[in-house]
Amino acid sequence: MLSKTRISDPELYGLVCEELDRQEHNIEMIASESTAAVELMELSGCVFTSKTTEGYPGARFQAGSQVADKMEQLGNARARALYGAEHANLQPYSGSTANYGVYAAVLEPGDRVLGMRLDHGGHLTHGGSANFMSKFYDFIPYGLNRETELIDYEELERLAHERRPKLIVAGGSAYPRLIDYGRIAGIARSAGALLMVDMAHIAGLVAAKVIPSPVPHADFVTSSTTKTLCGPRGGMILCRAEHAKALDRGVFPGSLSSIHLNIMAAKVWMFQYAASDAFRATMEQVVRNSRALVGELTRHGFRVIGGGSDNHIVLVDLRSKKITGKLFQDALEYVGITVNKNMIPFDAEKPSVTSGVRIGTTAVSQRGLKEPEIVRIAELMARVADAPEDRAVLDACRADARVLIADFPLYPAECAP
Ligand SMILES: *Cc1c(COP(=O)(O)O)cnc(C)c1O
């Protein structure tokens, strides 16, 4: 790959090589990341890049879309089969755009929406004040119970009945436990609201049936395709047949224009891969690694939010270690373990500092790391937390991290990009 770029733009080629080297030698534990398969990279740059198409199969705005029609139909069929969904739309450019598509489909300006608070693990597009959606819709936040650090379903129910939202949004970016979709669907039904579940983080675990699916419970299910689903950087939406026409209009022309057919091609491949035994085995390991990480970190005196993890996310409260999320993130980055600082529920620190880090097990599981390696990673994390500014300790940890990851190549040698 990149044999032409190497000659026409050596400077840029050098940066790509540098990034490959960074990924190869670091232990990537950003919870929203996965490692792209070589096929995804091939397809993301394939000839579909050149084709402009708007609309839907059989009703395009541009001629020459017959092959694109076949591809989109194949992808929709695979998505429906994978998730047992009645309707699929693969056009959204990202998880964020997928959410905008649903909002465009069902909301009018000023309509009320219940979404999980950003600082309790929700997402910017669920009503975060910095996101422009919050100017158009009346977002009401719900949050976690302070004791259990689980979704406060009683508060959610009370808010739904008192404030009568048109839409309830469930799902988040930093929620390590299972969500009771049945319960939220019941609340939505009794309050006359539609339910949208944003499964951006957990779509791969759901596809592999490692955790319960929101699809039977929700009117709409949105997702990013990049996170546990291990696909290209894109989005998708599933919905009930009764909402199909409205949804498709909300996506095009409601919230986007021409399709990124090259990325769609990569999504089509991703759905086939996500239905395989190999993918299921990886997703099972993701959860085992996450649980192992919870156990090991707890043993080393860290506290995890929500009492554990049922998915790929471990949210760590660093206050027992007397360090901030920012300091820990930076020290781990130096060591070669990539995580991100993250607000914990009821955090007293600023978002730029935080009292926590969010750790994810998807990319390391794809690389073949299992429980014994998780034990070693947790030990490194404990050594770093105890001396985050001690250069000698960090240098020793960095050497150990390099040795650990060297046994797990990012890509098999025969197809290294
Ligand atoms: C990551 C994420 C998104 C946004 O996905 P992008 O593909 O980055 O736009 C939306 N919702 C949730 C819950 C997410 O975690």
The ligand as an SDF file (V2000), in Angstrom:
LIG
                    3D

 15 15  0  0  0  0  0  0  0  0999 V2000
  -18.2360    8.0320   19.4830 C   0  0  0  0  0  0  0  0  0  0  0  0
  -19.6810    8.2810   19.7080 C   0  0  0  0  0  0  0  0  0  0  0  0
  -20.4420    8.9840   18.7700 C   0  0  0  0  0  0  0  0  0  0  0  0
  -19.8210    9.6940   17.6130 C   0  0  0  0  0  0  0  0  0  0  0  0
  -19.2950    8.8640   16.6850 O   0  0  0  0  0  0  0  0  0  0  0  0
  -18.3110    9.5070   15.5750 P   0  0  0  0  0  0  0  0  0  0  0  0
  -18.2140    8.3960   14.5920 O   0  0  0  0  0  0  0  0  0  0  0  0
  -17.0600    9.8430   16.2880 O   0  0  0  0  0  0  0  0  0  0  0  0
  -19.0130   10.7090   15.0450 O   0  0  0  0  0  0  0  0  0  0  0  0
  -21.7880    9.1210   18.9770 C   0  0  0  0  0  0  0  0  0  0  0  0
  -22.3710    8.5920   20.0620 N   0  0  0  0  0  0  0  0  0  0  0  0
  -21.6840    7.9210   20.9920 C   0  0  0  0  0  0  0  0  0  0  0  0
  -22.3860    7.3520   22.1650 C   0  0  0  0  0  0  0  0  0  0  0  0
  -20.3090    7.7580   20.8480 C   0  0  0  0  0  0  0  0  0  0  0  0
  -19.6230    7.1200   21.7880 O   0  0  0  0  0  0  0  0  0  0  0  0
  1  2  1  0
  2  3  1  0
  2 14  2  0
  3  4  1  0
  3 10  2  0
  4  5  1  0
  5  6  1  0
  6  7  2  0
  6  8  1  0
  6  9  1  0
 10 11  1  0
 11 12  2  0
 12 13  1  0
 12 14  1  0
 14 15  1  0
M  END
$$$$
